[in-house]
Amino acid sequence: VLTCALPISFIASPERLSAAAIRECGRRGYSGVLLDFEQSPTPDRLAFAETLARRLAPRPVYVPESYAAASGAIPLICTAISGGNFVQRLQEAAAGRDRAGGLALDVQRLRMDFQLPAPSGAGTPLSQETLETLMAEESPSVFFSQDLCARYFTYTRNGETHFVLYDDADTLSQKLRTGAAMGFSAAFFAFPEVRDLLPRLFPRKR
């Protein structure tokens, strides 16, 4: 898959940019395109995603969930949730589409520290090193949340209670299995996020 971050500020000609992306796919033998837009949807980017999806078909074009309105493109559904229910989240995402195969998973590794209460649902992102240090210092009892499909523990520091939610190889594998069982067409990882988990996520067959 060709990943296209598009650092340009405005797409003047969706047709020309689509043609360039298609040429690159052909030159390198890529089977599809992932448009890694970080900006909120804009008319020019939506037009580009739709044009590319139409011209590249039947090869897929994947877009962030916020670009789900782009006709013909496959939205990526983020797996890192801190509230609600993971299975229900996927079901709701698929409900408005003809089939779950028109969706893919954006597998993000969740590592978040929430100071309670956390009414906004926002927490502090943790690096893997920070998470491991915290667990070594606190020696917490770790539990599995069936709803969130993630592990969690609590600790108290300076009189404040914290709730830590995180993914490991097992929870990510379960999220992948859930998506596959529902018919999601593909799943994508950010390699640096899961570098240390690759042997467990994708064990070599003997």
Secondary structure by P-SEA (a helix, b strand, c coil): cccccccccccccaaaaaaaaaaaaaaaccccccccccccccaaaaaaaaaaaaaaccbbbbbcccccccccbbbbbbcccccccaaaaaaaaaccccccccbbbcbbbbbbbbcccccccbbbbbcaaaaaaaaaaccccccccccccccbbbbbcccbbbbbbbccaaaaaaaaaaaaaacccccccccccccccccccccccc
